[in-house]
Amino acid sequence: MAPGVRRVLVWINGFCVVALLAAGITAVLLHEEEPRHPDAWDPRVVSLVQFVEKERGYTFEHPVFVDFLTAAEYSERTRIDEEALAAEDVEDLQQGEALLRAFGLISSDVDLLETVNDLSDTGTLAYYDSVEERVTVRGTEITPELRATLVHELTHVLQDQSFDLDRFGEDGEEVSDGQVMAFQALAEGDAGRIEHAYLDSLSEEEQEAIGGGSEDAASEFEEEGPSQAVAALFAAGYILGDPFVKLLETVSRAKVDEAFLDPPKSEEHVLDPFAYLDGDQPRPVATPSLDGADVRDDGDFGAASLLVVLAERIDVRQALKAVTGWGGDAYAVFERDGRTCARVDVTGDTPADTDELDAALRAWSAAAPRGSATSTRQGELVELESCDPGSQATAGSGGAFEALGLAQFRTMIAIEALDKGAARGEARCYSTTLVDEANLDEVAFERALREAVGIAERCRIGD
């Protein structure tokens, strides 16, 4: 939707203030004048524009420029040159690295800027810049895969012209990081939905030529190695946005447009779409007290971000079950003895949910490098404090992608139940219980199906 770091890494919820640097300077300059538009669409995209309008049910207000770049040109446009950064930006980058180490997401030898550059460059195929109102594509040969990619980005253009993708924060409106992440997930899921429809319209030969690569955008980000958790944060909107939109559409086709007009309010809403449908609002949590230390940054941490953090050190099912009961949170960044630290206060929807969060955060803290993290219960709040362990920092278990995938699977199971006539409460119970309890190993899939029958019976209304 935009150069990777511009929108996607802001979902790290304050870990990396440099998340806005990729387009930050350009954005400030371009806000001084209205973006230019061409008089007509590039002939290479006219048929795709028509497809998007028909499939999405809206009409473009005006054409936008579409830049077809070589791989080298695309890299030059999306990567950040460290030497061009101002001193305060370098400081923000260093704080971002320290916080990612503090939360067990990168090891001490990871270069965050290089990681961000790789994700926004080779981890993406195209982006729509809503400030410049311009589409940039990696590729100059109009292949079926490139056409599918263009359909995705043109859908973002139509979303912007129909719903204003940058309307958050206007008129001094206070917007949380969780709202931003959830709205971007909605936009990505919607664009993925139209892209899938386009792929389905292609001939069998064209679909075979693509090989499914364009259909699974999240797979572009998944990688092995010490930066895997950052890649998971990068891809979270794609992974969670697709089933979120599909579930809304299953309930009612009008629900997708309604979500753009009344967007999800937190990461929890895309992690658990039933929370959005039920109008479950985040509970207000005050910024943690720092005992006199200066607050260097604060905000909301978010359920999806907490899932990624927990899953890197504890069992992924325990992590998902804990964050499913997320009620609200707040964090503050500070410095202690020359180390960057963060304190996070989180509460559950119910006392039992808070108990599960407490157990998960205690287990996570126990697995952290010695002396770097503590977790304590303070009434309705669980307080996590974690500091940068420096050279002792190690990457996590790699469970972040697995946990996000499990959340995605849970929503897809709920969609299947709804399609078969289950009520919303039944579908939610069935999908949640199946993921919590059933043996989901591929080898034991037949057993999982047998267990699912019993779970379905338990989740019937009145039982």
C-alpha positions in Angstrom: 0.0 0.0 0.0 2.9 2.3 0.6 6.7 1.9 0.9 6.9 -0.8 3.5 8.2 1.3 6.4 5.9 4.2 5.8 2.8 2.5 7.0 3.5 -1.1 8.0 6.3 -0.8 10.5 4.3 1.9 12.4 2.4 -1.1 13.6 5.4 -1.9 15.8 3.5 0.6 18.0 6.4 2.9 18.9 9.2 0.3 18.8 10.7 2.1 15.7 9.9 5.8 15.2 12.0 5.6 12.1 9.0 3.8 10.6 7.9 7.0 9.0 11.2 8.0 7.5 10.8 6.3 4.2 8.4 8.9 3.0 8.4 11.4 5.9 10.5 14.1 4.3 8.7 13.7 0.9 5.3 13.8 2.6 6.1 17.1 4.3 7.2 18.7 1.1 4.3 17.4 -0.9 1.7 18.6 1.6 2.6 22.1 0.5 1.0 21.6 -2.9 -1.7 19.3 -4.4 -0.4 16.2 -6.1 -0.5 16.2 -9.9 -2.7 13.8 -11.8 -2.5 12.7 -15.5 -5.4 13.6 -17.8 -5.9 9.9 -18.7 -4.9 6.5 -17.4 -1.8 4.8 -18.7 -3.1 2.6 -21.5 -1.5 -0.4 -19.9 -3.8 -0.2 -16.9 -7.2 0.8 -18.5 -8.7 -2.7 -18.5 -7.5 -3.2 -14.9 -9.1 0.1 -13.8 -12.4 -1.1 -15.4 -12.1 -4.4 -13.6 -11.5 -2.8 -10.2 -14.4 -0.4 -10.6 -16.8 -3.2 -11.6 -15.6 -5.6 -8.8 -15.4 -3.0 -6.1 -18.6 -1.1 -7.0 -17.1 2.4 -7.0 -15.9 4.8 -9.7 -12.5 6.5 -9.8 -12.6 10.3 -9.4 -9.5 10.8 -11.6 -6.5 8.9 -13.0 -3.2 8.7 -11.1 0.3 8.2 -12.4 1.6 4.6 -12.5 5.4 4.3 -12.5 6.8 1.1 -14.0 10.3 0.7 -12.6 13.1 -1.8 -13.1 14.2 -3.7 -10.0 17.2 -1.3 -9.6 15.0 1.8 -9.9 12.4 0.3 -7.4 15.2 -0.4 -4.9 16.5 3.2 -5.2 13.1 4.6 -4.6 12.2 2.4 -1.6 15.5 2.2 0.4 16.7 4.7 2.9 20.3 5.9 2.8 21.6 6.1 6.4 23.9 8.9 5.4 20.9 11.1 4.5 19.4 10.7 7.9 19.4 13.7 10.3 21.0 13.2 13.7 17.6 12.9 15.5 16.5 10.3 13.0 19.6 8.2 13.7 18.8 8.5 17.4 15.3 7.3 16.7 16.7 4.4 14.7 19.0 3.4 17.6 16.1 3.6 20.1 14.0 1.4 17.7 16.8 -1.2 17.7 17.1 -1.1 21.5 13.3 -1.6 21.9 13.2 -4.5 19.5 16.0 -6.1 21.5 14.2 -5.4 24.7 11.1 -7.2 23.5 13.1 -10.2 22.2 12.4 -9.5 18.5 16.0 -9.1 17.2 19.4 -10.2 18.2 22.3 -7.8 19.0 23.8 -8.1 15.6 20.7 -7.1 13.6 20.9 -3.8 11.6 17.4 -2.5 11.8 17.7 0.0 8.9 19.0 -2.7 6.6 16.1 -5.0 7.7 13.6 -2.3 7.0 15.2 -1.5 3.7 15.0 -5.2 2.7 11.4 -5.5 3.7 10.3 -2.4 1.9 12.3 -3.2 -1.2 12.5 -6.9 -2.0 9.6 -7.7 0.4 7.1 -5.7 -1.8 6.0 -5.8 -5.4 4.4 -2.4 -5.6 2.9 0.4 -3.4 0.4 3.2 -3.6 1.6 6.4 -2.0 -1.6 8.2 -0.8 0.4 11.5 -0.3 1.7 11.7 -3.8 -1.4 9.8 -5.1 0.9 7.7 -7.3 1.4 3.9 -7.9 4.9 2.5 -8.1 5.5 -1.0 -9.5 8.5 -3.2 -9.6 8.5 -4.4 -13.2 8.2 -3.2 -16.8 6.9 -6.3 -18.5 3.1 -6.6 -18.3 2.8 -10.2 -17.1 -0.3 -11.8 -15.5 1.4 -11.5 -12.1 2.1 -7.8 -12.6 -1.5 -7.2 -13.7 -2.7 -8.9 -10.5 -0.3 -6.7 -8.5 -1.7 -3.6 -10.2 -5.2 -4.6 -9.5 -4.3 -4.7 -5.8 -2.7 -1.3 -5.8 -5.4 0.3 -8.0 -7.9 -0.9 -5.4 -6.0 1.1 -2.8 -6.3 4.1 -5.1 -10.1 3.6 -5.3 -10.3 3.2 -1.5 -8.4 6.4 -1.1 -10.7 8.3 -3.5 -13.8 6.8 -2.0 -13.0 6.7 1.7 -9.8 8.9 2.2 -7.1 6.6 3.5 -5.3 9.5 5.3 -8.3 10.9 7.1 -7.1 9.7 10.5 -5.7 12.5 12.6 -7.4 15.3 10.7 -8.9 18.2 12.7 -6.7 17.2 15.7 -8.4 13.9 16.1 -6.5 11.6 18.5 -5.7 8.3 16.8 -4.1 5.3 18.4 -1.4 3.1 16.7 -3.9 0.2 17.0 -6.4 2.1 14.9 -3.9 2.8 12.3 -2.8 -0.8 12.1 -6.3 -2.1 12.0 -7.4 0.3 9.3 -4.4 -0.7 7.1 -5.3 -4.4 7.6 -8.8 -3.6 6.5 -7.4 -1.9 3.4 -5.0 -4.7 2.6 -7.7 -7.3 3.1 -10.1 -5.5 0.8 -7.4 -5.0 -1.9 -6.4 -8.7 -1.6 -10.1 -9.6 -2.1 -10.3 -7.8 -5.4 -6.9 -9.2 -6.4 -8.1 -12.7 -5.7 -11.2 -12.0 -7.9 -8.9 -10.9 -10.7 -6.8 -14.0 -10.4 -9.9 -16.1 -10.5 -10.9 -14.4 -13.8 -7.6 -15.4 -15.5 -7.3 -18.4 -17.7 -5.9 -21.6 -16.3 -2.7 -21.1 -18.3 -2.2 -17.6 -16.8 -2.9 -18.8 -13.3 -0.3 -21.5 -13.7 2.2 -19.0 -15.0 1.8 -16.9 -11.8 2.2 -20.0 -9.6 0.2 -18.5 -6.7 3.0 -16.1 -5.8 1.0 -13.0 -6.2 -2.0 -14.4 -4.4 -0.2 -14.7 -1.1 1.3 -11.3 -0.4 2.3 -12.2 3.1 4.6 -14.9 1.8 6.8 -12.2 0.3 7.8 -11.2 3.8 8.3 -14.5 5.5 11.9 -15.3 6.0 14.3 -17.3 8.2 16.8 -15.6 10.4 17.3 -13.1 13.1 14.9 -10.5 11.6 11.9 -12.9 11.3 9.8 -11.3 14.0 10.2 -7.9 12.4 9.1 -9.4 9.1 6.1 -10.8 10.9 5.2 -7.3 12.2 5.6 -6.1 8.6 3.3 -8.8 7.3 0.7 -8.8 10.1 -1.8 -6.6 8.2 -1.7 -8.9 5.2 -2.0 -12.0 7.3 -4.9 -10.7 9.5 -6.6 -8.4 7.0 -7.6 -11.0 4.5 -9.7 -13.2 6.8 -11.0 -10.1 8.6 -12.5 -8.8 5.3 -13.7 -12.3 4.3 -15.6 -12.7 7.6 -17.2 -9.3 7.2 -18.3 -10.2 3.7 -19.6 -13.6 4.9 -21.8 -11.8 7.4 -22.9 -9.2 4.9 -21.4 -7.8 1.7 -22.3 -4.3 3.0 -20.1 -4.9 6.1 -16.9 -4.2 4.2 -18.0 -0.7 3.2 -19.4 -0.1 6.6 -16.0 -0.9 8.1 -14.3 1.8 6.0 -16.9 4.3 7.3 -16.7 3.0 10.9 -13.2 1.5 11.1 -12.0 -1.0 13.6 -10.7 0.7 16.8 -7.8 -1.6 17.8 -5.6 -4.4 16.6 -7.9 -6.8 18.5 -10.6 -6.1 16.0 -8.6 -7.6 13.1 -7.0 -10.3 15.3 -10.5 -11.4 16.4 -13.1 -10.0 13.9 -16.0 -11.0 16.2 -14.7 -8.3 18.7 -15.3 -5.8 15.9 -18.7 -7.1 15.0 -19.7 -7.1 18.7 -18.5 -3.5 19.2 -15.9 -4.5 21.8 -14.0 -1.3 22.6 -10.6 -1.1 24.1 -10.6 -0.4 27.8 -8.7 2.9 28.7 -5.4 2.2 30.3 -3.3 5.1 31.7 0.3 5.6 30.6 2.5 3.7 33.1 4.1 5.6 35.9 7.9 5.7 35.5 8.9 6.7 39.0 10.2 10.1 37.9 12.0 8.9 34.7 11.5 11.0 31.6 9.0 9.5 29.1 10.8 9.2 25.7 7.8 7.8 23.9 4.3 6.4 24.8 1.2 5.0 23.2 -0.8 1.8 22.9 1.0 -1.5 22.4 -1.8 -3.5 20.7 -3.0 -7.1 20.8 -1.4 -8.2 17.5 1.9 -6.7 18.5 1.7 -8.4 21.9 1.0 -11.7 20.1 4.1 -11.4 18.0 6.2 -10.6 21.1 4.8 -13.4 23.2 5.0 -16.0 20.5 8.8 -15.5 20.1 9.3 -16.9 23.6 6.4 -19.0 24.7 4.0 -21.5 23.2 2.1 -20.0 20.3 -1.3 -21.3 21.4 -0.8 -19.9 24.9 0.2 -16.6 23.3 -2.9 -16.5 21.1 -5.3 -17.5 23.9 -3.8 -14.8 26.2 -4.2 -12.0 23.7 -7.7 -13.1 22.7 -8.7 -11.8 26.1 -6.9 -8.5 25.6 -8.8 -5.6 26.9 -6.5 -2.6 26.6 -3.0 -1.4 27.2 -0.5 1.5 27.3 3.3 1.7 27.2 6.0 4.2 28.0 9.6 4.2 26.9 12.3 5.5 29.3 16.0 5.2 30.0 17.6 3.5 33.1 21.3 3.2 33.7 22.0 4.0 30.1 19.7 1.3 28.8 16.5 1.8 26.8 13.6 0.3 28.7 9.8 0.1 28.2 7.0 -0.5 30.7 3.7 -1.9 29.4 0.5 -2.1 31.4 -2.2 -4.4 30.0 -5.6 -5.6 31.2 -8.0 -8.3 30.0 -11.7 -8.1 29.2 -12.4 -10.1 32.4 -10.5 -11.1 35.5 -10.0 -14.5 34.0 -8.6 -13.0 30.8 -6.2 -10.9 32.9 -5.1 -14.1 34.7 -4.2 -15.6 31.3 -2.3 -12.5 30.3 -0.5 -12.5 33.6 0.6 -16.2 33.2 1.7 -15.6 29.6 3.8 -12.5 30.4 5.4 -14.2 33.4 6.4 -17.1 31.2 7.8 -14.7 28.6 9.8 -12.7 31.2 11.2 -15.9 32.6 12.5 -16.8 29.2 14.2 -13.4 28.7 17.9 -12.8 29.2 18.7 -12.7 32.9 17.8 -9.4 34.6 16.2 -7.8 31.5 12.5 -8.3 32.1 10.0 -8.6 34.9 6.2 -9.0 35.0 4.0 -8.3 38.0 0.3 -8.2 38.7 -1.2 -5.0 40.0 -4.9 -5.5 40.5 -6.6 -5.3 37.1 -3.3 -4.6 35.4 -0.4 -6.8 34.5 2.8 -4.7 34.2 5.7 -5.8 32.0 9.0 -4.1 32.2 11.8 -5.0 29.8 15.1 -3.4 29.1 17.6 -3.7 26.2 19.9 -6.6 27.1 22.5 -5.3 24.7 25.0 -7.9 23.5 23.0 -10.6 25.3 20.0 -10.1 23.1 19.0 -13.1 21.0 16.3 -13.5 18.4 13.2 -15.4 19.5 12.0 -18.9 18.6 10.5 -17.8 15.3 6.9 -18.4 16.5 5.6 -15.0 15.4 4.5 -16.1 11.9 3.1 -19.3 13.3 1.0 -17.4 15.8 -0.3 -15.0 13.2 -1.1 -17.9 11.0 -3.0 -19.6 13.8 -5.1 -16.5 14.3 -5.7 -16.4 10.6 -6.7 -20.1 10.6 -9.1 -19.5 13.5 -11.0 -16.8 11.5 -11.1 -19.0 8.4 -12.6 -21.8 10.5 -15.2 -19.4 11.8 -16.0 -18.3 8.2 -16.6 -22.0 7.3 -18.9 -22.4 10.2 -20.9 -19.3 9.2 -21.1 -20.5 5.7 -22.7 -23.7 7.0 -25.4 -21.8 8.9 -23.9 -21.4 12.3 -24.9 -18.3 14.3 -22.1 -15.9 15.1 -21.8 -17.0 18.7 -21.6 -20.7 17.6 -19.0 -19.9 15.0 -16.8 -18.0 17.4 -17.0 -20.7 20.1 -16.3 -23.4 17.5 -13.3 -21.7 15.9 -11.8 -20.6 19.2 -12.2 -23.9 21.0 -10.8 -25.8 18.0 -7.7 -23.8 17.9 -7.3 -23.9 21.7 -7.8 -27.6 22.1 -7.6 -29.7 18.9 -4.4 -31.4 17.8 -3.6 -29.4 14.6 -0.4 -31.1 13.5 -0.7 -32.1 9.9 0.1 -35.8 10.8 -2.9 -35.8 13.2 -5.4 -33.9 11.0 -7.9 -36.8 10.9 -7.9 -36.8 14.7 -8.4 -33.0 14.7 -11.5 -33.6 12.5 -12.9 -36.1 14.9 -12.3 -33.7 17.8 -14.0 -30.9 15.8 -17.2 -32.9 15.8 -17.3 -32.9 19.6 -16.4 -29.2 19.8 -19.2 -28.4 17.4 -21.7 -30.2 19.6 -20.4 -28.3 22.7 -20.7 -25.0 21.0 -24.4 -25.3 20.1 -26.6 -22.7 21.6 -28.2 -23.9 24.8 -25.5 -26.5 25.6 
